[in-house]
């Protein structure tokens, strides 16, 4: 079990250092740079060489990294995950007065969240600010790394029926307390100080609340982990480590981290944007390929869309499908949906099951109850821009979209292992079907 604990401990450290999507990308960039990846800019010309590794970012919140083999590639092999999690975003004109005795922050919901767990726990603020400096606008990441805010519950004496059900109003119930009356008009000063700038230099901001509670191991034998933002940093971290450890790819290996999945992926940096198609086509062009060769490359490509899955809930087992019932620590979850909310079909599931067998990693299956609608994820949305064979997978978890989620200690290592196997294997189209060349 030691290797499982070690990998999960590294995951929890990564999450603790990644309070927002911008910090996620910064930390991924650092790991890529340490492993010899070279940065490319979208607004500059690309000069790519075979046998080398590169990455490109968009909006500082999405990233695509890729390794080019020496020769012989027939397609792209991709794993995609997302950098964002449901939370609260700080509004412009961020301060609110309460009874002239409290100063609150004015916030709005980002993504579909469980609201109740945000109460009565220490929170803080992180994100990015744009600073006007010497005739140039520059981006600065900020993180108020201390307990700064709290959203207090209303005492049961003032709402006797709260335990019978309550509809939360984000504008009324969920604005966090920043300080007493002396905190008035000081929030932007605090942010500017963190950015190493004066208040007057701040000309834009994307700031979010985050849960300060650290990740932990729990359970009888510490077989579970709990942490903020497991959805989807658990998949992002596991696939990244497999990507970095994979040796000598046979096809062009691609690691994708997209922002804004929790709000539908429709932004310029989301899975529904042109970011993936722009990057793949530029790779092909930089390597001397034609439009036809690009289309042939796509036809020979395969994507794994990695976004966490629902484990069977111990107190609500009836909410799970009667037969497809994932459990934490029981391996990778392959996700299915007849309405194409998930892209998995007979072809892609056959390929992925074979990869799991090659990696000696267990797998299980998920489907919604037939009378319950499910959400979509990265695979079907990215396929509107780049048509690829795709399988949707995830790691089983509980309390999805809570500010403190639960998962299995073993599963991130399972994902790392199958990701490494995927990147090292060559998936190739043949006249008779699909060939998987595994080392």
URMO-V421995 format. One record per helix or strand of 3 or more residues. SS is the DSSP state (~ for helix, > for strand). FROM is the first residue (numbers start at 1). TO is the last residue. If there is no record, write none. Layout:
# URMO-V421995
ss	from	to
SS	FROM	TO
SS	FROM	TO
This chain:
# URMO-V421995
ss	from	to
~	2	16
~	21	34
>	38	40
>	53	58
>	62	67
>	76	82
>	87	98
>	102	110
~	116	118
>	123	133
>	136	143
~	156	158
~	162	164
~	170	173
>	177	180
~	181	183
~	187	194
~	199	201
>	202	211
>	216	218
>	224	227
~	230	245
>	252	258
~	261	263
~	275	286
~	291	299
>	302	306
~	317	319
>	332	336
~	346	359
>	363	367
~	378	382
>	389	394
>	396	398
>	405	408
~	411	424
>	426	430
>	433	437
